[in-house]
């Protein structure tokens, strides 16, 4: 069972480099997804869980989905905050 289903959905459908969205398109599409309150609540619940999950890494998540490479977890976390607004 994937406890980060909504996060993975956003990565696979909007952030993966193979999808081909620009930064502006990514932000627009995520904003559209967040209009669905159920999805928004689930996504933000998952994001909250990442903060206490010692095995979760934003840096590795960005690499897994071919988004971009970050040198540090802090850089990846800052970018995730910008994308997801947390």
C-alpha positions in Angstrom: 0.0 0.0 0.0 1.3 3.4 -1.0 0.8 5.8 1.9 1.8 8.7 -0.4 -0.6 8.1 -3.2 -1.6 11.7 -3.7 2.0 12.9 -3.7 2.9 10.2 -6.2 -0.1 11.2 -8.3 1.1 14.8 -8.6 4.6 13.7 -9.3 3.6 11.2 -12.0 1.1 13.4 -13.7 2.6 16.9 -13.5 6.1 17.0 -12.3 7.8 14.1 -14.1 10.0 15.6 -16.8 8.5 13.1 -19.3 5.2 14.8 -19.0 6.7 18.0 -20.4 4.9 20.7 -18.4 6.6 24.1 -17.8 6.9 25.5 -14.3 3.8 27.7 -15.0 1.8 24.7 -16.3 2.7 22.6 -13.3 1.6 25.3 -10.8 -1.6 25.8 -12.8 -2.4 22.1 -12.9 -1.7 21.5 -9.2 -3.8 24.6 -8.4 -6.7 23.0 -10.4 -6.2 19.7 -8.6 -6.4 21.4 -5.2 -9.9 22.8 -6.0 -11.1 19.3 -5.1 -11.3 19.5 -1.3 -11.1 15.8 -0.8 -7.9 15.5 -2.9 -6.5 18.6 -1.2 -7.1 17.2 2.3 -5.6 13.9 1.4 -2.5 15.5 -0.2 -1.9 17.8 2.8 -2.4 14.9 5.2 0.3 13.0 3.3 2.6 16.0 3.3 2.2 16.3 7.0 3.1 12.6 7.4 6.3 13.1 5.5 7.5 15.4 8.2 7.7 12.6 10.8 8.6 9.8 8.3 12.3 9.4 8.7 12.4 7.2 5.6 10.8 9.8 3.3 13.0 12.0 1.2 11.9 14.8 -1.0 15.3 14.7 -2.7 14.8 11.0 -3.6 11.2 11.6 -4.6 12.2 14.2 -7.1 14.9 11.9 -8.5 12.5 8.9 -8.6 10.1 10.8 -10.9 12.8 12.5 -13.0 11.9 16.0 -11.9 15.2 17.5 -11.0 18.3 16.7 -9.0 19.0 18.4 -5.7 22.3 18.3 -3.9 20.6 18.4 -0.4 17.4 17.4 1.2 17.0 21.1 2.3 17.0 22.3 -1.4 14.5 19.6 -2.3 12.3 20.4 0.7 12.3 24.1 -0.2 11.3 23.3 -3.8 8.5 21.0 -2.6 7.2 23.8 -0.3 7.0 26.1 -3.3 5.3 23.6 -5.5 2.8 22.3 -2.9 2.4 25.4 -0.8 3.2 24.0 2.6 
